[in-house]
Amino acid sequence: MALQKPMPGTARRRKADWVRGRGPDSMRGELKRGISLRRKQLNKKVRHGTKEVLRHAEYKRVVKTLYEVDFT
């Protein structure tokens, strides 16, 4: 029995190919939510704002608090 060959439109190939698809690894996902867009903001915030080690997606979440205003 022959092994099944991967079809050209499978999810694995779509994830591996950044030009195709609309997921986080696609070109569209990188344009909208990519770290490379906010690299300077993130690096500045991490360098000057925090002393703890950031792991996994915590590095991405730092930018959300960048422009928050404290009304207290």
Rosetta silent file (secondary structure, phi, psi, omega in degrees, C-alpha in Angstrom):
SEQUENCE: MALQKPMPGTARRRKADWVRGRGPDSMRGELKRGISLRRKQLNKKVRHGTKEVLRHAEYKRVVKTLYEVDFT
SCORE:     score description
SCORE:     0.000 S_00000001
   1 L     0.000  128.896 -177.212    0.000    0.000    0.000 S_00000001
   2 L   -78.699  148.762  176.570    1.473    3.347   -1.035 S_00000001
   3 L   -72.990  145.889 -178.950    1.844    6.198    1.396 S_00000001
   4 L   -76.667  131.943  179.355   -0.551    9.064    0.961 S_00000001
   5 L   -87.449  146.321  179.250    1.053   12.183   -0.489 S_00000001
   6 L   -66.894  137.855  178.522    0.173   15.604    0.951 S_00000001
   7 L   -78.418  155.114 -174.756   -2.355   17.512   -1.103 S_00000001
   8 L   -67.873  -15.167 -176.709   -1.382   21.003   -2.313 S_00000001
   9 L  -114.686   26.825 -176.265   -3.997   22.806   -0.201 S_00000001
  10 L   -75.641  162.227 -177.428   -3.578   21.214    3.218 S_00000001
  11 H   -64.623  -34.878 -179.331   -3.501   23.208    6.440 S_00000001
  12 H   -63.013  -43.463  179.604    0.124   22.284    7.148 S_00000001
  13 H   -69.048  -37.371 -179.749    1.309   23.784    3.881 S_00000001
  14 H   -64.293  -37.774  178.565   -0.861   26.855    4.327 S_00000001
  15 H   -71.316  -35.841 -178.213    0.675   27.467    7.757 S_00000001
  16 H   -74.924  -27.625 -177.229    4.190   26.900    6.450 S_00000001
  17 L   -97.168  109.055 -173.025    3.680   29.194    3.461 S_00000001
  18 L   -73.775  -13.958  179.639    3.366   32.765    4.751 S_00000001
  19 L   -78.449  -31.224 -176.668    2.045   34.084    1.431 S_00000001
  20 L   -97.071  159.781  173.688   -1.088   31.931    1.543 S_00000001
  21 L    82.800  173.030 -177.146   -3.882   31.818    4.075 S_00000001
  22 L  -124.569   16.481 -177.800   -5.226   34.331    6.579 S_00000001
  23 L   -80.134 -174.946 -178.771   -3.842   32.940    9.833 S_00000001
  24 L   -64.864  -23.795 -179.533   -1.306   34.492   12.229 S_00000001
  25 L   -90.591   -0.032 -177.859    1.594   33.129   10.189 S_00000001
  26 L   -82.785  170.874  177.988    0.351   34.616    6.913 S_00000001
  27 H   -64.548  -37.989  179.775    1.522   37.820    5.292 S_00000001
  28 H   -66.457  -41.697  178.060   -1.790   39.476    6.189 S_00000001
  29 H   -64.290  -36.465  178.830   -1.469   38.423    9.822 S_00000001
  30 H   -70.692  -35.412  179.039    2.064   39.802    9.962 S_00000001
  31 H   -67.857  -36.323 -176.039    0.967   43.106    8.431 S_00000001
  32 H   -86.658  -40.042 -171.082   -1.842   43.576   10.957 S_00000001
  33 H  -130.879   25.794 -174.428   -0.425   42.086   14.142 S_00000001
  34 L   -79.511  147.852  176.502    3.267   41.498   13.567 S_00000001
  35 L   -66.084  -32.827 -176.986    5.949   42.120   16.160 S_00000001
  36 L   -63.220  -24.606  176.935    8.132   43.659   13.468 S_00000001
  37 L   -65.931  -42.867 -173.421    5.655   46.549   13.177 S_00000001
  38 L  -111.741   30.480 -175.366    6.042   47.573   16.817 S_00000001
  39 H   -61.164  -42.768 -178.620    9.574   46.354   17.453 S_00000001
  40 H   -66.375  -43.041  178.801   10.884   49.753   18.588 S_00000001
  41 H   -63.094  -45.798 -178.473    7.942   50.357   20.927 S_00000001
  42 H   -63.373  -45.598 -178.603    8.157   46.879   22.398 S_00000001
  43 H   -63.728  -39.985  178.870   11.903   47.007   22.937 S_00000001
  44 H   -65.655  -43.886 -179.579   11.700   50.423   24.603 S_00000001
  45 H   -64.500  -42.321 -179.303    8.846   49.330   26.860 S_00000001
  46 H   -69.418  -39.283 -178.160   10.596   46.111   27.845 S_00000001
  47 H   -67.331  -43.645 -171.502   13.939   47.846   28.406 S_00000001
  48 H  -102.584  -16.726 -172.054   12.657   50.699   30.553 S_00000001
  49 H  -100.978  -32.103 -172.338    9.384   49.464   31.998 S_00000001
  50 L  -123.664  151.872  175.369    9.802   45.957   33.345 S_00000001
  51 L  -113.360  -15.148 -179.804   12.377   44.091   35.335 S_00000001
  52 L   -83.963  160.843 -179.594   10.809   40.623   35.158 S_00000001
  53 L   -82.434  127.430  179.001   11.507   38.179   32.369 S_00000001
  54 L   -90.410  140.625 -178.180    8.735   38.056   29.778 S_00000001
  55 L  -128.532  147.961  173.271    7.748   34.691   28.351 S_00000001
  56 L    55.674 -122.258 -174.417    5.705   33.523   25.376 S_00000001
  57 L   -85.014   -2.738  178.776    2.950   35.998   24.401 S_00000001
  58 H   -61.719  -31.064  178.531    3.620   38.383   27.313 S_00000001
  59 H   -63.497  -38.082  178.119    6.103   40.173   25.064 S_00000001
  60 H   -71.995  -33.524 -175.741    3.314   40.937   22.579 S_00000001
  61 H   -74.513  -14.234 -179.325    0.912   42.109   25.309 S_00000001
  62 H   -60.891  -37.763 -174.474    3.299   44.803   26.533 S_00000001
  63 H   -66.898  -23.687 -179.775    2.383   47.103   23.664 S_00000001
  64 H   -65.673  -29.971 -178.695   -1.289   47.219   24.722 S_00000001
  65 H   -93.741    6.398 -174.902   -0.371   49.149   27.865 S_00000001
  66 L   -66.321  -41.814 -175.266    1.961   51.529   26.054 S_00000001
  67 L  -109.261   20.155  178.588   -0.552   54.336   25.520 S_00000001
  68 L   -71.307  144.624  179.318   -2.826   53.791   28.529 S_00000001
  69 L  -108.906  132.537  179.135   -3.714   56.888   30.555 S_00000001
  70 L   -94.920  115.070 -176.848   -3.902   56.708   34.345 S_00000001
  71 L   -96.291   12.133 -179.164   -6.832   58.831   35.593 S_00000001
  72 L   -83.466    0.000    0.000   -6.215   58.301   39.317 S_00000001
